[in-house]
Amino acid sequence: MSDGEYDYLIKFLALGDSGVGKTSFLYQYTDGKFNSKFITTVGIDFREKRLVYKSTGPDGSSGKGQKIHMQLWDTAGQERFRSLTTAFFRDAMGFLLLFDLSNEQSFLNVRNWMSQLQMHAYCEKPDIVLCGNKCDLTDQRVVSEEQARELAQKYEISYFETSAANGQNVSQAVDVLLDLIMKRMEQCVDKSWIPDGTVRANGPTNPDISESSDRNKCAC
Amino acid sequence: MACEKEIWQKIGEGFVQEYYNQFDNSNRMGLGNLYSADACLTWEGTPFQGREAITGKLANLPFKRIKHIITEQDFQPTVDSCILIMVFGQLQVDDDPPMAFHQVFMLKSQNCAWACTNDVFRLGIHNIPV
């Protein structure tokens, strides 16, 4: 499943109430398709994508490309049968927090998801991108862009209005999250928060990053 | 070779049909009647003892609609005249993607009726972080 060379294995977790479109969102991102019926292969709970990340310096210059193997984990509704293990949160490096612009309760529950994240993620302020999904359903919309932006601002996280149906802002949201993660890794003096297996031992890795494998709290 | 189904297989199939029919098409309160008074349920690793606790768990699962599709079911008679059932299938809840599940039942004849004494349920999910 993870053949071939890569520099970084990045795990993202999609969170949010049931029915907000997490699975469709990830499917749109990895396969560029929307399947409203969703005939899926039962048992697959994450999707994968390979890409090359080029960091951009403050002057706009781009650095050496890093091969990224991205795993996008989906809870796929299993939280209705079993409580999500805290490991689910702990192992992820970034979070896509989705709500449904046509479902106010899913927006109100964003604060619950945020407190869960602050409690169980690898550090108290993990990288999160908030997505107001189903923005294509304009006539059913009940959450305004201002409300959503206000909430995102309060938590100091980025906000996107997305549509898993037509693809609007889907890859942009994931790109911003990846950028946050890569910047955090570059900036982190203490690399000890990086979960095991993130940096591939046999890949052309940065030795500074691969040195430590302790799972301490983020120190940045 | 076509042959007559064994009695324990017929009873087992009848139970499975009734169980998932009630699960999918009722408010799930009635499911408790299929269990013996002191039955055990293990739901995703969490134990529930007794008909009341089991009914409470099943009736309060957080979804509106559920549909089970049985892929395969196997039956065995036990040495103490019970029936062991293993069900392997898929379920779909509200608008979520379908998931695989496994469920094992033990049926025992009590007062001239068959009741479920043991029930073990698991989703067919792998790659669970520990």
Chai-1 contact restraints between the chains, C-beta under 6 A:
chainA,res_idxA,chainB,res_idxB,connection_type,confidence,min_distance_angstrom,max_distance_angstrom,comment,restraint_id
A,G19,B,D95,contact,1.0,0.0,6.0,A-B,restraint_1
A,T23,B,P97,contact,1.0,0.0,6.0,A-B,restraint_2
A,F38,B,P97,contact,1.0,0.0,6.0,A-B,restraint_3
A,T40,B,P97,contact,1.0,0.0,6.0,A-B,restraint_4
A,V42,B,Q90,contact,1.0,0.0,6.0,A-B,restraint_5
A,V42,B,P98,contact,1.0,0.0,6.0,A-B,restraint_6
A,V42,B,A100,contact,1.0,0.0,6.0,A-B,restraint_7
A,G43,B,A100,contact,1.0,0.0,6.0,A-B,restraint_8
A,G43,B,G124,contact,1.0,0.0,6.0,A-B,restraint_9
A,D45,B,I125,contact,1.0,0.0,6.0,A-B,restraint_10
A,D45,B,N127,contact,1.0,0.0,6.0,A-B,restraint_11
A,A76,B,P97,contact,1.0,0.0,6.0,A-B,restraint_12
A,G77,B,V93,contact,1.0,0.0,6.0,A-B,restraint_13
A,G77,B,D96,contact,1.0,0.0,6.0,A-B,restraint_14
A,Q78,B,L123,contact,1.0,0.0,6.0,A-B,restraint_15
A,Q78,B,I125,contact,1.0,0.0,6.0,A-B,restraint_16
A,R80,B,P62,contact,1.0,0.0,6.0,A-B,restraint_17
A,R80,B,F63,contact,1.0,0.0,6.0,A-B,restraint_18
A,F81,B,E44,contact,1.0,0.0,6.0,A-B,restraint_19
A,F81,B,L123,contact,1.0,0.0,6.0,A-B,restraint_20
A,R82,B,E44,contact,1.0,0.0,6.0,A-B,restraint_21
A,A87,B,P129,contact,1.0,0.0,6.0,A-B,restraint_22
A,A87,B,V130,contact,1.0,0.0,6.0,A-B,restraint_23
A,F88,B,P129,contact,1.0,0.0,6.0,A-B,restraint_24
A,D91,B,P129,contact,1.0,0.0,6.0,A-B,restraint_25
